Amino acid sequence: MINKFYKRIHNKFSNFFNFFFFLRYVISIFIITLCLFLLIPKFFDYEKKQVILSKSLNNFYNLELSEFDSIKYTLFPLPNLSINSANFKIKGEPISFYSKNIKIFLNFKNIYNFENLKPKKVLAKDSNASLNIDNTKDIIIFFKELNHKIDIRNLNIILKKNDNSILEIKNINFSNYG
């Protein structure tokens, strides 16, 4: 009698437990494929994609990328391309910047396909700008008219007149969102 009662309990719940044991495998397969999806771009050579990256920065942010040391894909905190020691200038203006690190945050659909690259946001760290004092209005207009997300941290601006330093402004943080 006790054996029959014990068998009924296990037969009644066995389908319920089997479903959860099956879900365990499905969830583990999902996690493994997601990790592979995010980690495989780490092995790509992004130096060859430099033309596409500079074109997208030019289209969305009016920034012309001229020189850089390296381009690397980093996964954390979000998938992004990190450009080290980059020189860029504002399109159509005599204003140029040097940045130690620029991060271009990518959408998940743009991790593998760079043809229609539209960055989520751009983060520039430890930047320096040296410009003529007459061009200060141009840089203010540039930052004011940006439509896409940009975050600049630790920007140092040196204002010059006739190649003589007049004013140095340090540790400027700028963000046009949030």
Backbone as a printed PyTorch tensor [residue, N CA C, xyz], in Angstrom:
tensor([[[  0.8180,  -1.1860,   0.0000],
         [  0.0000,   0.0000,   0.0000],
         [  0.8690,   1.2610,   0.0000]],

        [[  1.8870,   1.3070,   0.8370],
         [  2.7700,   2.4670,   0.9040],
         [  3.5350,   2.6080,  -0.4030]],

        [[  3.9490,   1.5070,  -0.9960],
         [  4.6700,   1.5680,  -2.2650],
         [  3.8010,   2.1410,  -3.3700]],

        [[  2.5250,   1.7640,  -3.4070],
         [  1.6360,   2.2870,  -4.4320],
         [  1.4350,   3.7990,  -4.2650]],

        [[  1.2870,   4.2230,  -3.0430],
         [  1.1230,   5.6520,  -2.7790],
         [  2.3840,   6.4260,  -3.1910]],

        [[  3.5520,   5.8760,  -2.9000],
         [  4.8260,   6.5090,  -3.2350],
         [  4.9980,   6.5970,  -4.7560]],

        [[  4.6270,   5.5730,  -5.4630],
         [  4.7230,   5.5710,  -6.9220],
         [  3.7830,   6.5960,  -7.5400]],

        [[  2.6020,   6.7250,  -6.9990],
         [  1.6570,   7.7010,  -7.5360],
         [  2.1920,   9.1310,  -7.3960]],

        [[  2.8080,   9.4390,  -6.3020],
         [  3.3450,  10.7820,  -6.1000],
         [  4.4220,  11.0590,  -7.1350]],

        [[  5.3280,  10.1300,  -7.3210],
         [  6.4200,  10.3580,  -8.2620],
         [  5.9420,  10.3520,  -9.7060]],

        [[  4.9690,   9.5620, -10.0060],
         [  4.4430,   9.5780, -11.3650],
         [  3.6810,  10.8630, -11.6570]],

        [[  3.0450,  11.3840, -10.6500],
         [  2.2560,  12.5910, -10.8240],
         [  3.1470,  13.7990, -11.1090]],

        [[  4.3030,  13.8980, -10.4380],
         [  5.1910,  15.0420, -10.5750],
         [  6.3580,  14.8050, -11.5280]],

        [[  6.4910,  13.6500, -12.0870],
         [  7.6540,  13.3700, -12.9180],
         [  7.6490,  14.2300, -14.1920]],

        [[  6.4930,  14.4800, -14.7790],
         [  6.4480,  15.3340, -15.9620],
         [  6.8320,  16.7750, -15.6170]],

        [[  6.4420,  17.2200, -14.4620],
         [  6.7830,  18.5570, -14.0060],
         [  8.2910,  18.6980, -13.8330]],

        [[  8.9240,  17.7150, -13.1850],
         [ 10.3780,  17.7600, -12.9820],
         [ 11.1310,  17.5650, -14.2860]],

        [[ 10.6380,  16.7370, -15.1550],
         [ 11.2980,  16.5270, -16.4450],
         [ 11.3330,  17.8190, -17.2600]],

        [[ 10.2760,  18.5930, -17.1710],
         [ 10.2350,  19.8700, -17.8820],
         [ 11.3420,  20.7980, -17.3780]],

        [[ 11.5380,  20.8730, -16.0650],
         [ 12.5910,  21.7270, -15.5270],
         [ 13.9810,  21.1970, -15.8370]],

        [[ 14.1420,  19.8980, -15.8620],
         [ 15.4440,  19.3500, -16.2480],
         [ 15.7410,  19.6370, -17.7120]],

        [[ 14.7340,  19.6600, -18.5490],
         [ 14.9080,  20.0120, -19.9550],
         [ 15.2510,  21.4930, -20.1070]],

        [[ 14.6050,  22.3390, -19.3330],
         [ 14.8940,  23.7760, -19.3770],
         [ 16.3390,  24.0750, -18.9830]],

        [[ 16.8820,  23.2980, -18.1150],
         [ 18.2680,  23.4690, -17.6940],
         [ 19.1990,  23.3980, -18.9050]],

        [[ 18.9790,  22.4780, -19.7970],
         [ 19.8130,  22.3390, -20.9880],
         [ 19.5630,  23.4690, -21.9900]],

        [[ 18.3290,  23.8490, -22.1450],
         [ 18.0050,  24.9350, -23.0760],
         [ 18.6380,  26.2530, -22.6090]],

        [[ 18.5700,  26.5380, -21.3350],
         [ 19.1520,  27.7650, -20.7930],
         [ 20.6720,  27.7430, -20.9200]],

        [[ 21.2940,  26.6200, -20.6610],
         [ 22.7500,  26.5440, -20.7940],
         [ 23.1830,  26.7150, -22.2500]],

        [[ 22.4570,  26.1580, -23.1970],
         [ 22.7720,  26.3560, -24.6270],
         [ 22.6100,  27.8220, -25.0030]],

        [[ 21.5710,  28.4780, -24.5100],
         [ 21.3510,  29.8940, -24.7870],
         [ 22.4920,  30.7510, -24.2360]],

        [[ 22.9320,  30.4850, -23.0390],
         [ 24.0070,  31.2630, -22.4240],
         [ 25.3190,  31.0610, -23.1780]],

        [[ 25.6090,  29.8400, -23.5820],
         [ 26.8500,  29.5650, -24.3220],
         [ 26.8440,  30.2730, -25.6750]],

        [[ 25.7220,  30.2370, -26.3910],
         [ 25.6760,  30.9130, -27.6960],
         [ 25.7620,  32.4270, -27.5410]],

        [[ 25.1660,  32.9870, -26.5160],
         [ 25.2680,  34.4240, -26.2730],
         [ 26.7130,  34.8260, -25.9710]],

        [[ 27.3990,  34.0400, -25.1540],
         [ 28.8130,  34.3320, -24.8570],
         [ 29.6640,  34.2380, -26.1110]],

        [[ 29.4370,  33.2440, -26.9330],
         [ 30.1890,  33.1210, -28.1840],
         [ 29.8910,  34.2760, -29.1250]],

        [[ 28.6380,  34.6990, -29.1900],
         [ 28.2570,  35.8260, -30.0410],
         [ 28.9930,  37.0950, -29.6500]],

        [[ 29.1680,  37.2960, -28.3490],
         [ 29.8250,  38.5130, -27.8650],
         [ 31.3480,  38.4150, -27.8400]],

        [[ 31.9100,  37.2010, -27.7640],
         [ 33.3500,  37.0520, -27.6390],
         [ 34.0820,  36.8410, -28.9650]],

        [[ 33.4320,  36.3340, -29.9740],
         [ 34.1030,  36.0660, -31.2550],
         [ 34.6540,  37.3390, -31.8920]],

        [[ 33.9880,  38.5030, -31.8430],
         [ 34.5760,  39.7060, -32.4490],
         [ 35.8990,  40.1420, -31.8180]],

        [[ 36.2520,  39.5960, -30.6780],
         [ 37.5300,  39.9170, -30.0450],
         [ 38.7000,  39.5020, -30.9360]],

        [[ 38.4940,  38.5210, -31.8180],
         [ 39.5590,  37.9970, -32.6560],
         [ 39.6280,  38.6520, -34.0370]],

        [[ 38.7500,  39.5900, -34.3300],
         [ 38.7520,  40.2610, -35.6290],
         [ 39.8340,  41.3340, -35.6790]],

        [[ 40.2460,  41.6760, -36.8960],
         [ 41.2110,  42.7460, -37.1040],
         [ 40.4420,  44.0080, -37.5060]],

        [[ 40.3580,  44.9540, -36.5980],
         [ 39.5900,  46.1730, -36.8440],
         [ 40.4120,  47.2630, -37.5220]],

        [[ 41.7080,  47.0330, -37.7090],
         [ 42.5250,  47.9990, -38.4300],
         [ 42.0490,  48.1110, -39.8830]],

        [[ 41.5300,  47.0200, -40.4290],
         [ 41.0320,  47.0180, -41.8070],
         [ 39.7060,  47.7740, -41.9250]],

        [[ 38.9940,  47.9120, -40.8430],
         [ 37.7020,  48.6000, -40.8330],
         [ 37.8350,  50.0840, -40.5260]],

        [[ 39.0440,  50.6070, -40.5510],
         [ 39.2890,  51.9880, -40.1760],
         [ 38.5490,  52.9630, -41.0880]],

        [[ 38.4390,  52.6550, -42.3550],
         [ 37.7490,  53.5390, -43.2950],
         [ 36.2630,  53.6270, -42.9450]],

        [[ 35.6730,  52.5000, -42.6180],
         [ 34.2440,  52.4820, -42.2700],
         [ 34.0070,  53.2140, -40.9570]],

        [[ 34.8950,  53.0350, -39.9790],
         [ 34.7490,  53.7270, -38.6900],
         [ 34.8810,  55.2380, -38.8510]],

        [[ 35.8730,  55.6640, -39.6240],
         [ 36.0350,  57.1120, -39.8090],
         [ 34.8730,  57.6990, -40.6020]],

        [[ 34.3160,  56.9290, -41.5200],
         [ 33.1560,  57.4000, -42.2860],
         [ 31.9250,  57.5540, -41.3870]],

        [[ 31.7110,  56.6080, -40.4780],
         [ 30.5520,  56.7220, -39.5850],
         [ 30.7320,  57.8610, -38.5810]],

        [[ 31.9670,  58.0770, -38.0900],
         [ 32.2130,  59.2220, -37.2040],
         [ 32.0070,  60.5300, -37.9490]],

        [[ 32.3640,  60.5440, -39.2190],
         [ 32.1810,  61.7390, -40.0340],
         [ 30.7010,  62.0070, -40.2910]],

        [[ 29.9350,  60.9560, -40.5590],
         [ 28.5090,  61.1310, -40.8510],
         [ 27.6930,  61.5350, -39.6340]],

        [[ 27.9340,  60.8960, -38.5030],
         [ 27.0840,  61.1090, -37.3380],
         [ 27.5970,  62.1980, -36.3930]],

        [[ 28.9170,  62.3800, -36.3030],
         [ 29.4720,  63.3050, -35.3190],
         [ 30.2840,  64.4430, -35.9340]],

        [[ 30.4250,  64.4830, -37.2580],
         [ 31.2310,  65.4900, -37.9600],
         [ 32.6750,  65.5080, -37.4590]],

        [[ 33.2170,  64.3350, -37.1640],
         [ 34.5940,  64.1960, -36.7080],
         [ 35.3770,  63.4060, -37.7520]],

        [[ 36.5260,  63.9330, -38.1410],
         [ 37.3890,  63.2640, -39.1020],
         [ 38.5540,  62.6330, -38.3450]],

        [[ 38.6290,  61.3120, -38.3680],
         [ 39.6830,  60.5750, -37.6920],
         [ 40.9090,  60.5530, -38.5970]],

        [[ 42.0300,  61.1030, -38.1020],
         [ 43.2200,  61.1790, -38.9560],
         [ 44.2760,  60.1460, -38.5690]],

        [[ 44.6050,  60.0230, -37.3140],
         [ 45.6330,  59.0870, -36.8630],
         [ 45.1530,  58.3630, -35.6130]],

        [[ 45.6600,  57.1390, -35.4340],
         [ 45.3630,  56.3700, -34.2340],
         [ 46.4330,  55.3020, -34.0690]],

        [[ 46.5500,  54.7600, -32.8680],
         [ 47.5150,  53.6870, -32.6170],
         [ 46.9030,  52.3200, -32.8630]],

        [[ 45.7700,  52.0620, -32.2230],
         [ 45.1640,  50.7400, -32.3580],
         [ 43.6630,  50.8170, -32.1520]],

        [[ 42.9900,  49.8350, -32.7080],
         [ 41.5440,  49.6770, -32.5220],
         [ 41.3120,  48.2950, -31.9420]],

        [[ 40.6220,  48.2440, -30.8130],
         [ 40.3530,  46.9670, -30.1450],
         [ 38.8730,  46.8740, -29.8100]],

        [[ 38.3860,  45.6620, -29.8080],
         [ 37.0150,  45.3790, -29.3920],
         [ 37.0390,  45.0100, -27.9230]],

        [[ 36.2260,  45.6850, -27.1290],
         [ 36.0950,  45.3340, -25.7160],
         [ 34.6380,  45.0230, -25.4260]],

        [[ 34.4400,  44.1050, -24.5300],
         [ 33.0980,  43.6040, -24.2630],
         [ 32.4050,  44.3410, -23.1270]],

        [[ 33.1670,  44.7180, -22.0860],
         [ 32.5380,  45.2940, -20.9110],
         [ 32.7430,  46.7930, -20.8640]],

        [[ 31.8350,  47.5780, -20.4020],
         [ 30.5140,  47.3140, -19.8540],
         [ 29.4870,  46.9970, -20.9360]],

        [[ 29.6930,  47.4890, -22.1430],
         [ 28.8670,  47.1560, -23.3030],
         [ 29.8210,  46.9020, -24.4660]],

        [[ 29.3850,  46.1850, -25.4950],
         [ 30.2750,  45.9820, -26.6450],
         [ 30.6570,  47.3140, -27.2740]],

        [[ 31.9780,  47.5450, -27.3910],
         [ 32.4550,  48.8060, -27.9530],
         [ 33.7860,  48.6090, -28.6420]],

        [[ 34.1010,  49.5780, -29.4800],
         [ 35.4070,  49.6340, -30.1270],
         [ 36.2120,  50.7170, -29.4320]],

        [[ 37.3930,  50.3690, -28.9990],
         [ 38.2540,  51.3030, -28.2890],
         [ 39.3930,  51.7160, -29.2150]],

        [[ 39.4840,  53.0070, -29.4930],
         [ 40.5280,  53.5600, -30.3470],
         [ 41.5130,  54.2970, -29.4430]],

        [[ 42.7670,  53.8670, -29.4730],
         [ 43.7850,  54.4590, -28.5960],
         [ 44.6080,  55.5000, -29.3430]],

        [[ 44.9390,  56.5760, -28.6450],
         [ 45.7820,  57.6690, -29.1520],
         [ 45.3040,  58.1650, -30.5090]],

        [[ 44.1370,  58.7440, -30.5150],
         [ 43.5140,  59.1790, -31.7690],
         [ 43.5980,  60.6880, -31.9280]],

        [[ 43.8830,  61.1030, -33.1450],
         [ 43.8130,  62.5120, -33.5360],
         [ 42.6200,  62.6690, -34.4530]],

        [[ 41.7680,  63.6180, -34.1490],
         [ 40.6300,  63.8770, -35.0170],
         [ 40.3450,  65.3620, -35.0220]],

        [[ 39.6680,  65.7940, -36.0780],
         [ 39.3290,  67.2100, -36.1700],
         [ 37.8740,  67.3470, -36.5700]],

        [[ 37.3330,  68.5150, -36.2740],
         [ 35.9480,  68.8000, -36.6040],
         [ 35.8660,  69.1100, -38.0860]],

        [[ 34.8990,  68.5130, -38.7310],
         [ 34.7340,  68.6580, -40.1770],
         [ 34.4440,  70.1180, -40.5320]],

        [[ 35.2580,  70.6660, -41.4090],
         [ 35.0540,  72.0260, -41.8850],
         [ 35.5470,  73.1090, -40.9430]],

        [[ 36.1990,  72.7400, -39.8590],
         [ 36.7010,  73.7150, -38.8840],
         [ 38.1850,  73.4550, -38.6370]],

        [[ 38.9400,  74.4680, -38.2410],
         [ 40.3710,  74.2590, -37.9560],
         [ 40.6220,  73.7670, -36.5280]],

        [[ 39.6630,  73.1000, -35.9380],
         [ 39.7780,  72.6420, -34.5560],
         [ 40.1540,  71.1650, -34.5610]],

        [[ 41.2360,  70.8220, -33.8710],
         [ 41.6710,  69.4290, -33.8110],
         [ 41.7900,  68.9960, -32.3510]],

        [[ 41.5680,  67.6990, -32.1370],
         [ 41.6080,  67.1040, -30.8060],
         [ 42.5870,  65.9430, -30.8050]],

        [[ 43.1510,  65.6860, -29.6560],
         [ 43.9150,  64.4690, -29.4140],
         [ 43.2650,  63.7920, -28.2250]],

        [[ 42.9780,  62.5160, -28.3520],
         [ 42.3450,  61.7870, -27.2570],
         [ 43.1180,  60.5010, -26.9990]],

        [[ 43.3530,  60.1880, -25.7310],
         [ 44.0520,  58.9500, -25.3950],
         [ 43.1760,  57.7280, -25.6660]],

        [[ 41.8820,  57.8670, -25.4510],
         [ 41.0020,  56.7180, -25.6130],
         [ 39.6320,  57.1900, -26.0690]],

        [[ 39.1730,  56.6400, -27.1800],
         [ 37.8160,  56.8900, -27.6670],
         [ 37.0940,  55.5590, -27.7120]],

        [[ 35.9250,  55.5080, -27.1200],
         [ 35.1170,  54.2920, -27.1650],
         [ 33.8710,  54.5660, -27.9920]],

        [[ 33.6570,  53.7190, -28.9790],
         [ 32.4640,  53.7960, -29.8190],
         [ 31.5780,  52.6250, -29.4170]],

        [[ 30.4650,  52.9240, -28.7610],
         [ 29.5650,  51.8810, -28.3100],
         [ 28.6810,  51.4480, -29.4700]],

        [[ 28.5670,  50.1360, -29.6550],
         [ 27.8880,  49.5640, -30.8110],
         [ 26.5360,  48.9860, -30.4310]],

        [[ 25.6330,  48.9690, -31.4150],
         [ 24.4010,  48.2130, -31.2750],
         [ 24.7330,  46.7410, -31.4770]],

        [[ 23.8760,  45.8520, -30.9840],
         [ 24.1400,  44.4260, -31.1300],
         [ 24.1100,  43.9900, -32.5880]],

        [[ 23.3340,  44.6640, -33.4190],
         [ 23.2800,  44.2880, -34.8310],
         [ 24.5170,  44.7580, -35.5900]],

        [[ 25.3020,  45.6690, -35.0300],
         [ 26.4900,  46.1850, -35.6990],
         [ 27.7850,  45.5360, -35.2180]],

        [[ 27.6980,  44.5170, -34.4000],
         [ 28.9120,  43.8700, -33.9260],
         [ 29.6170,  43.1540, -35.0760]],

        [[ 28.8560,  42.5320, -35.9530],
         [ 29.4410,  41.8060, -37.0780],
         [ 29.3190,  42.5550, -38.3980]],

        [[ 28.2960,  43.3560, -38.5630],
         [ 28.0380,  44.0430, -39.8250],
         [ 28.3770,  45.5180, -39.6770]],

        [[ 29.4450,  45.9550, -40.3430],
         [ 29.8850,  47.3420, -40.2400],
         [ 29.4260,  48.1920, -41.4100]],

        [[ 28.6830,  47.6290, -42.3360],
         [ 28.2790,  48.3930, -43.5150],
         [ 27.3710,  49.5670, -43.1420]],

        [[ 26.4440,  49.3660, -42.2610],
         [ 25.5310,  50.4310, -41.8120],
         [ 25.7790,  50.7220, -40.3390]],

        [[ 27.0010,  51.0550, -40.0180],
         [ 27.3910,  51.2850, -38.6310],
         [ 26.7700,  52.5700, -38.1110]],

        [[ 25.9740,  52.4320, -37.0620],
         [ 25.3910,  53.5810, -36.3770],
         [ 25.7100,  53.4260, -34.8900]],

        [[ 26.6780,  54.1990, -34.3950],
         [ 27.0710,  54.0500, -32.9940],
         [ 25.9720,  54.5310, -32.0490]],

        [[ 25.8790,  53.8620, -30.9000],
         [ 24.9540,  54.3150, -29.8640],
         [ 25.4320,  55.6270, -29.2560]],

        [[ 26.6990,  55.6250, -28.8690],
         [ 27.3000,  56.8340, -28.2960],
         [ 28.8110,  56.7390, -28.4290]],

        [[ 29.4660,  57.8730, -28.2460],
         [ 30.9220,  57.9580, -28.3060],
         [ 31.4010,  58.5520, -26.9920]],

        [[ 32.4180,  57.9230, -26.4240],
         [ 33.0030,  58.3770, -25.1750],
         [ 34.4790,  58.6830, -25.4260]],

        [[ 34.8860,  59.9210, -25.1790],
         [ 36.2800,  60.3360, -25.3530],
         [ 36.8560,  60.6610, -23.9810]],

        [[ 37.9590,  59.9980, -23.6530],
         [ 38.6070,  60.2120, -22.3540],
         [ 39.9750,  60.8550, -22.5520]],

        [[ 40.3340,  61.7190, -21.6340],
         [ 41.6520,  62.3690, -21.5960],
         [ 41.9860,  63.0160, -22.9330]],

        [[ 41.1990,  64.0110, -23.2920],
         [ 41.3700,  64.6930, -24.5710],
         [ 42.0570,  66.0430, -24.3760]],

        [[ 42.7410,  66.4600, -25.4190],
         [ 43.4030,  67.7620, -25.4410],
         [ 43.0290,  68.4690, -26.7320]],

        [[ 42.7870,  69.7680, -26.6300],
         [ 42.4970,  70.5820, -27.8050],
         [ 43.2760,  71.8810, -27.6900]],

        [[ 43.9080,  72.2330, -28.7810],
         [ 44.6350,  73.4890, -28.8470],
         [ 44.0460,  74.2730, -30.0100]],

        [[ 43.4670,  75.4350, -29.7000],
         [ 42.8010,  76.1810, -30.7500],
         [ 43.0060,  77.6700, -30.5770]],

        [[ 42.7940,  78.3450, -31.6570],
         [ 42.9170,  79.7960, -31.6730],
         [ 41.7450,  80.3960, -30.9050]],

        [[ 41.9650,  81.5010, -30.2490],
         [ 40.9170,  82.1070, -29.4280],
         [ 39.7300,  82.5670, -30.2790]],

        [[ 39.9580,  82.8300, -31.5630],
         [ 38.8660,  83.2320, -32.4500],
         [ 37.9400,  82.0670, -32.7790]],

        [[ 38.3610,  80.8190, -32.5520],
         [ 37.5640,  79.6390, -32.8890],
         [ 36.7440,  79.1140, -31.7140]],

        [[ 36.7100,  79.8220, -30.6090],
         [ 35.9400,  79.3490, -29.4590],
         [ 34.4520,  79.3090, -29.7660]],

        [[ 33.9890,  80.2320, -30.5550],
         [ 32.5770,  80.2420, -30.9320],
         [ 32.2400,  78.9980, -31.7620]],

        [[ 33.1560,  78.5820, -32.6290],
         [ 32.9380,  77.4100, -33.4760],
         [ 32.8260,  76.1280, -32.6570]],

        [[ 33.6410,  75.9970, -31.6290],
         [ 33.5840,  74.7830, -30.8140],
         [ 32.3110,  74.7460, -29.9690]],

        [[ 31.8540,  75.8910, -29.5090],
         [ 30.5930,  75.9470, -28.7520],
         [ 29.4200,  75.5870, -29.6590]],

        [[ 29.4220,  76.0950, -30.8770],
         [ 28.3600,  75.7660, -31.8370],
         [ 28.3950,  74.2820, -32.1800]],

        [[ 29.5910,  73.7250, -32.3320],
         [ 29.7190,  72.2980, -32.6280],
         [ 29.0920,  71.4500, -31.5380]],

        [[ 29.4130,  71.7200, -30.2740],
         [ 28.8610,  70.9390, -29.1770],
         [ 27.3650,  71.1560, -29.0280]],

        [[ 26.8980,  72.3400, -29.3340],
         [ 25.4780,  72.6490, -29.2030],
         [ 24.6450,  71.9410, -30.2610]],

        [[ 25.1780,  71.7870, -31.4760],
         [ 24.4160,  71.2210, -32.5760],
         [ 24.5470,  69.7040, -32.7200]],

        [[ 25.2610,  69.0460, -31.8190],
         [ 25.3850,  67.5940, -31.9070],
         [ 24.0390,  66.9420, -31.5960]],

        [[ 23.6080,  66.0470, -32.4920],
         [ 22.3330,  65.3580, -32.2970],
         [ 22.5060,  63.9630, -31.7130]],

        [[ 23.6790,  63.3900, -31.8370],
         [ 23.9280,  62.0410, -31.3540],
         [ 24.6830,  62.1030, -30.0310]],

        [[ 24.5900,  61.0060, -29.2830],
         [ 25.1490,  60.9820, -27.9380],
         [ 26.6720,  61.0030, -27.9680]],

        [[ 27.2290,  61.9370, -27.2210],
         [ 28.6770,  62.0250, -27.0620],
         [ 28.9660,  62.3990, -25.6150]],

        [[ 30.0230,  61.8040, -25.0950],
         [ 30.4400,  62.0700, -23.7230],
         [ 31.9460,  62.3210, -23.7570]],

        [[ 32.3620,  63.4860, -23.2810],
         [ 33.7750,  63.8560, -23.2690],
         [ 34.1840,  64.0580, -21.8190]],

        [[ 35.2260,  63.3330, -21.4110],
         [ 35.7040,  63.4230, -20.0320],
         [ 37.1530,  63.8970, -20.0200]],

        [[ 37.4510,  64.7790, -19.1140],
         [ 38.7990,  65.3240, -18.9130],
         [ 39.3490,  65.9800, -20.1790]],

        [[ 38.6020,  66.9260, -20.7020],
         [ 39.0470,  67.6810, -21.8690],
         [ 39.8540,  68.8850, -21.3970]],

        [[ 41.0390,  69.0330, -21.9470],
         [ 41.8940,  70.1850, -21.6610],
         [ 41.9500,  71.0340, -22.9110]],

        [[ 41.5550,  72.2980, -22.7940],
         [ 41.5610,  73.2180, -23.9300],
         [ 42.6040,  74.3010, -23.6800]],

        [[ 43.4650,  74.4900, -24.6830],
         [ 44.4630,  75.5510, -24.6220],
         [ 44.0810,  76.5840, -25.6750]],

        [[ 43.7550,  77.7900, -25.2250],
         [ 43.3990,  78.8770, -26.1350],
         [ 44.6480,  79.6810, -26.4550]],

        [[ 44.8870,  79.8720, -27.7570],
         [ 46.0890,  80.5640, -28.2130],
         [ 45.7320,  81.7490, -29.0960]],

        [[ 46.6630,  82.6870, -29.1260],
         [ 46.5800,  83.8000, -30.0650],
         [ 48.0010,  84.0690, -30.5380]],

        [[ 48.1920,  84.0080, -31.8520],
         [ 49.5170,  84.1860, -32.4580],
         [ 50.5440,  83.2060, -31.8700]],

        [[ 50.1600,  81.9680, -31.7070],
         [ 51.0040,  80.8820, -31.1810],
         [ 51.4780,  81.1110, -29.7590]],

        [[ 50.8190,  81.9650, -29.0230],
         [ 51.1200,  82.1790, -27.6090],
         [ 49.9280,  81.7110, -26.7910]],

        [[ 50.1740,  80.9320, -25.7620],
         [ 49.1150,  80.4110, -24.9140],
         [ 48.5540,  81.5240, -24.0390]],

        [[ 47.2420,  81.7130, -24.1370],
         [ 46.5860,  82.7640, -23.3520],
         [ 45.8770,  82.1670, -22.1390]],

        [[ 45.1090,  81.0910, -22.3890],
         [ 44.2780,  80.5210, -21.3380],
         [ 44.2760,  79.0110, -21.4740]],

        [[ 44.3340,  78.3430, -20.3410],
         [ 44.2840,  76.8850, -20.3330],
         [ 43.1480,  76.4460, -19.4170]],

        [[ 42.2060,  75.7160, -19.9750],
         [ 41.0580,  75.2210, -19.2110],
         [ 41.2200,  73.7140, -19.0870]],

        [[ 41.1710,  73.2040, -17.8630],
         [ 41.4390,  71.7820, -17.6300],
         [ 40.2130,  71.0740, -17.0730]],

        [[ 40.1760,  69.7800, -17.3110],
         [ 39.1830,  68.8440, -16.7570],
         [ 37.7490,  69.2630, -17.0550]],

        [[ 37.4520,  69.4620, -18.3100],
         [ 36.0910,  69.7650, -18.7310],
         [ 35.3840,  68.4520, -19.0270]],

        [[ 34.2180,  68.2730, -18.4770],
         [ 33.3850,  67.1080, -18.7600],
         [ 32.1400,  67.6080, -19.4940]],

        [[ 31.8380,  66.9510, -20.6100],
         [ 30.6920,  67.3480, -21.4180],
         [ 29.9260,  66.1090, -21.8170]],

        [[ 28.6070,  66.2000, -21.7140],
         [ 27.7280,  65.1220, -22.1510],
         [ 26.4440,  65.7750, -22.6660]],

        [[ 25.9890,  65.3490, -23.8360],
         [ 24.7890,  65.9550, -24.3750],
         [ 23.5650,  65.0600, -24.1950]],

        [[ 23.6010,  64.1790, -23.2350],
         [ 22.4670,  63.3050, -22.9200],
         [ 22.4830,  63.0370, -21.4270]],

        [[ 21.3590,  62.5750, -20.9120],
         [ 21.2760,  62.1460, -19.5270],
         [ 21.3470,  63.2470, -18.5140]]])
